[in-house]
Amino acid sequence: MNKVKVRNGIVFGAKPLVFIAGPCVIESPEVTFDLAGRLVKLASLLGVPYIFKASFDKANRTSLTSYRGPGLTEGLAVLKEIRDRFNVPVLTDIHEPSQAEPVAEVCEVLQIPAFLCRQTDLLVAAAKTGRVVNVKKGQFLAPEDMVNVIDKIRASGNDRIVLTERGASFGYHNLVADMRSLLIMREEGVPVVFDATHSVQRPGGAGKMSGGDGRWAPALARAAVATGCDGVFMETHVNPEQALSDKANAIAFKDLRKLWQTLIQIHELVG
């Protein structure tokens, strides 16, 4: 297993379990700063390695009228403030090769969205920054197919690779989480993360937005940690029903402490 170092002693592929959490998208700076502060405090309280996550742009929203985020410039300013104010590593998505370099100046982890995981130019651009590259497995790919994604990044001179499972398409408006995927991708020698909240998403299932079954996300997270993974990714919000993106899937912040404690216990037991 290739161990992938981030910073602040955070390492994917080694104990303890890494937590990635935050809002789906940057809303107002005040709301985002507030949630970041709560998450950093919780991670410190539980003594777990933590990476803050938020997107500056949700480029694949179902509807043209859906909120996408503040954009690259304003979004990176918010993420930089969070990184510096709370001394926490930051992860965000990139959608175009031109975004890789400016994002790498702020974020320790560049994330490739599932829909774009085969886009060669995007993978190469992310790899060349030297930052950790977290690739979400496409809903349309078998886990063993991700070896080609790994090869593209390694061939571009970067071995700091993490793969994330976020469910596979199962008919229309539905995803299923195959826990075997975690083990299959791990066989390629890279750390794996389980995305608990996107795995319960119902893409386009609410007409002009994606729906979801967020109440099942904690159960899938527990199953993934019991199966064997190196990190857990989840979107959270203080008031999920008011979230501007993925509100059907986000886990309420008030429920995180108990869930994280459970996941830590499971990881210690099976790890």
C-alpha positions as CSV (number, residue, x, y, z in Angstrom):
1,M,0.0,0.0,0.0
2,N,1.4,3.4,-1.1
3,K,1.1,5.8,1.8
4,V,0.0,9.3,0.7
5,K,1.1,12.1,3.0
6,V,-1.0,15.3,3.0
7,R,0.3,17.6,5.9
8,N,-0.2,18.0,9.7
9,G,0.7,14.4,10.0
10,I,-2.3,13.3,7.9
11,V,-1.5,10.1,5.9
12,F,-3.8,8.1,3.7
13,G,-3.0,4.4,3.8
14,A,-2.0,4.4,7.5
15,K,-3.8,4.5,10.8
16,P,-5.8,6.4,11.9
17,L,-8.8,6.8,9.6
18,V,-8.9,10.1,7.7
19,F,-12.0,12.1,7.7
20,I,-13.0,14.5,4.8
21,A,-16.0,16.6,5.5
22,G,-17.6,19.9,4.7
23,P,-20.5,21.5,2.7
24,C,-21.2,20.4,-0.8
25,V,-20.5,23.9,-2.1
26,I,-19.2,27.1,-0.6
27,E,-22.3,29.2,0.3
28,S,-21.6,32.6,2.0
29,P,-18.1,33.0,3.5
30,E,-19.7,33.4,7.0
31,V,-21.6,30.1,6.8
32,T,-18.6,28.3,5.4
33,F,-16.2,29.7,8.1
34,D,-18.7,28.7,10.8
35,L,-19.0,25.1,9.6
36,A,-15.2,24.8,9.1
37,G,-14.6,26.0,12.7
38,R,-17.1,23.5,14.1
39,L,-15.5,20.6,12.1
40,V,-11.9,21.5,13.1
41,K,-13.0,21.7,16.7
42,L,-14.7,18.3,16.5
43,A,-11.7,16.7,14.8
44,S,-9.4,18.0,17.5
45,L,-11.8,16.8,20.2
46,L,-11.8,13.3,18.8
47,G,-8.1,13.3,17.8
48,V,-8.8,12.4,14.2
49,P,-7.0,13.5,11.1
50,Y,-9.3,15.9,9.2
51,I,-9.4,17.6,5.8
52,F,-11.9,20.3,5.0
53,K,-13.9,19.9,1.8
54,A,-16.0,22.4,-0.2
55,S,-16.5,23.1,-3.9
56,F,-16.1,26.6,-5.4
57,D,-18.2,25.5,-8.4
58,K,-20.6,22.7,-8.9
59,A,-20.3,22.5,-12.7
60,N,-22.6,19.4,-13.1
61,R,-25.7,20.7,-11.4
62,T,-28.9,19.2,-12.8
63,S,-30.5,22.5,-13.7
64,L,-29.2,25.8,-15.1
65,T,-30.9,27.6,-12.3
66,S,-29.3,25.6,-9.5
67,Y,-26.7,27.4,-7.3
68,R,-23.2,26.5,-8.5
69,G,-21.0,28.4,-6.0
70,P,-18.9,31.6,-5.9
71,G,-16.5,30.6,-8.7
72,L,-12.8,30.1,-8.8
73,T,-11.4,33.4,-7.6
74,E,-13.8,34.1,-4.7
75,G,-14.0,30.4,-3.8
76,L,-10.2,30.0,-3.5
77,A,-10.1,33.1,-1.3
78,V,-12.6,31.5,1.1
79,L,-10.7,28.2,1.1
80,K,-7.4,29.9,1.7
81,E,-8.9,31.8,4.7
82,I,-10.1,28.5,6.1
83,R,-6.7,26.8,5.5
84,D,-4.8,29.6,7.2
85,R,-7.3,30.5,10.0
86,F,-7.8,26.9,11.2
87,N,-4.5,25.4,10.0
88,V,-6.4,22.6,8.2
89,P,-5.7,20.9,4.9
90,V,-8.3,21.7,2.2
91,L,-9.7,19.7,-0.6
92,T,-11.8,21.0,-3.6
93,D,-12.9,19.8,-7.0
94,I,-11.4,20.9,-10.3
95,H,-13.3,20.6,-13.6
96,E,-10.9,22.1,-16.2
97,P,-7.1,21.6,-16.7
98,S,-6.6,25.4,-16.3
99,Q,-7.9,25.3,-12.7
100,A,-5.3,22.8,-11.5
101,E,-2.4,25.3,-10.9
102,P,-4.3,28.0,-9.1
103,V,-6.2,25.5,-7.0
104,A,-2.9,23.7,-6.1
105,E,-1.6,27.0,-4.7
106,V,-4.3,26.9,-2.0
107,C,-5.4,23.2,-1.6
108,E,-3.5,20.2,-0.5
109,V,-5.8,17.8,-2.3
110,L,-7.2,18.2,-5.8
111,Q,-10.3,16.2,-6.4
112,I,-11.4,14.9,-9.8
113,P,-15.2,14.5,-10.0
114,A,-16.6,11.1,-10.8
115,F,-18.1,12.3,-14.1
116,L,-14.6,13.5,-15.2
117,C,-12.5,10.7,-13.9
118,R,-11.4,9.5,-17.4
119,Q,-10.6,13.0,-18.7
120,T,-6.9,12.6,-19.6
121,D,-6.0,16.3,-19.8
122,L,-7.6,17.0,-16.4
123,L,-5.8,14.1,-14.8
124,V,-2.5,15.1,-16.2
125,A,-2.9,18.7,-15.2
126,A,-3.8,17.7,-11.6
127,A,-0.9,15.2,-11.5
128,K,1.7,17.8,-12.6
129,T,0.9,20.1,-9.7
130,G,2.5,17.5,-7.4
131,R,-0.5,17.8,-5.0
132,V,-2.5,14.8,-3.7
133,V,-5.0,13.8,-6.4
134,N,-8.2,12.2,-5.2
135,V,-10.2,10.7,-8.0
136,K,-13.8,9.7,-7.5
137,K,-14.6,6.5,-9.4
138,G,-17.1,7.1,-12.1
139,Q,-20.6,5.7,-11.5
140,F,-20.2,4.1,-14.9
141,L,-16.9,2.3,-14.2
142,A,-16.0,-1.1,-12.7
143,P,-13.5,-0.7,-9.9
144,E,-10.8,-2.6,-11.8
145,D,-11.1,0.0,-14.6
146,M,-9.6,2.6,-12.3
147,V,-6.1,1.1,-13.0
148,N,-6.1,3.1,-16.2
149,V,-6.8,6.3,-14.2
150,I,-3.9,5.5,-11.9
151,D,-1.6,4.8,-14.8
152,K,-2.3,8.3,-16.3
153,I,-1.5,10.1,-13.1
154,R,1.6,8.0,-12.4
155,A,2.9,8.4,-16.0
156,S,2.6,12.2,-15.4
157,G,5.1,12.0,-12.5
158,N,2.7,11.8,-9.5
159,D,2.3,8.9,-7.2
160,R,0.2,10.8,-4.6
161,I,-3.0,9.1,-5.6
162,V,-6.2,8.4,-3.6
163,L,-9.3,6.8,-5.1
164,T,-12.9,7.3,-3.8
165,E,-15.9,5.1,-4.1
166,R,-19.2,6.9,-4.5
167,G,-21.6,4.3,-5.7
168,A,-22.4,2.8,-9.1
169,S,-25.4,3.5,-11.4
170,F,-28.2,1.0,-10.8
171,G,-30.9,1.8,-13.3
172,Y,-32.3,5.3,-13.4
173,H,-32.0,7.7,-10.5
174,N,-30.3,5.2,-8.3
175,L,-26.9,4.2,-7.0
176,V,-25.7,1.2,-5.1
177,A,-22.5,0.9,-3.1
178,D,-20.6,-2.3,-3.8
179,M,-18.2,-2.7,-0.9
180,R,-16.1,-5.0,-3.0
181,S,-15.0,-1.9,-4.9
182,L,-13.0,-0.7,-1.9
183,L,-11.0,-3.9,-1.8
184,I,-10.5,-4.2,-5.6
185,M,-9.2,-0.6,-5.9
186,R,-7.0,-1.1,-2.9
187,E,-5.3,-4.0,-4.7
188,E,-3.8,-1.4,-7.0
189,G,-1.7,-0.2,-4.1
190,V,-3.5,3.1,-3.5
191,P,-5.5,4.2,-0.5
192,V,-9.2,4.3,-0.9
193,V,-11.9,6.5,0.6
194,F,-15.6,5.9,0.9
195,D,-18.0,8.8,0.0
196,A,-20.9,8.1,2.2
197,T,-23.2,10.9,1.2
198,H,-22.9,10.7,-2.6
199,S,-23.4,7.0,-2.5
200,V,-27.0,7.6,-1.3
201,Q,-27.7,10.3,-4.0
202,R,-30.5,9.9,-6.5
203,P,-29.0,11.7,-9.6
204,G,-31.6,13.9,-11.1
205,G,-34.2,12.1,-9.0
206,A,-36.0,15.2,-7.9
207,G,-36.8,16.7,-11.2
208,K,-34.6,19.8,-11.5
209,M,-32.2,18.6,-8.8
210,S,-30.7,15.4,-7.5
211,G,-32.5,13.7,-4.6
212,G,-31.1,11.2,-2.1
213,D,-31.6,9.1,0.9
214,G,-29.3,10.8,3.4
215,R,-30.6,8.8,6.3
216,W,-28.8,5.7,5.0
217,A,-25.4,7.4,4.7
218,P,-24.2,6.6,8.3
219,A,-25.0,2.9,7.8
220,L,-23.0,2.8,4.5
221,A,-20.1,4.6,6.2
222,R,-20.1,2.0,9.0
223,A,-20.2,-0.8,6.4
224,A,-17.3,0.7,4.4
225,V,-15.1,1.1,7.4
226,A,-15.8,-2.5,8.5
227,T,-14.9,-3.6,5.0
228,G,-11.7,-1.7,4.9
229,C,-11.0,1.8,3.8
230,D,-8.5,4.5,4.5
231,G,-10.8,7.5,4.8
232,V,-14.4,8.5,4.9
233,F,-15.8,11.4,2.9
234,M,-19.1,13.0,3.9
235,E,-20.9,16.2,3.2
236,T,-22.4,18.0,6.2
237,H,-24.3,21.1,7.0
238,V,-25.6,22.8,10.2
239,N,-29.1,22.9,8.6
240,P,-29.2,20.4,5.8
241,E,-32.7,21.4,4.7
242,Q,-31.3,24.8,3.9
243,A,-28.2,23.6,2.1
244,L,-27.9,25.1,-1.4
245,S,-26.6,21.8,-2.9
246,D,-27.2,18.1,-2.1
247,K,-29.4,18.9,0.9
248,A,-31.1,15.5,0.6
249,N,-27.8,13.7,1.3
250,A,-25.9,15.9,3.8
251,I,-25.5,14.6,7.3
252,A,-26.5,17.1,10.0
253,F,-23.5,18.4,11.9
254,K,-25.2,17.7,15.2
255,D,-25.1,14.0,14.3
256,L,-21.4,13.8,13.3
257,R,-19.8,13.4,16.7
258,K,-21.6,10.1,17.5
259,L,-21.0,8.8,13.9
260,W,-17.3,9.7,13.9
261,Q,-16.8,8.0,17.2
262,T,-18.5,4.9,15.9
263,L,-16.4,4.8,12.8
264,I,-13.2,5.2,14.8
265,Q,-14.2,2.3,17.0
266,I,-15.0,0.1,14.0
267,H,-11.7,1.0,12.3
268,E,-9.7,0.2,15.4
269,L,-11.5,-3.1,15.6
270,V,-11.0,-4.3,12.0
271,G,-7.8,-2.4,11.1
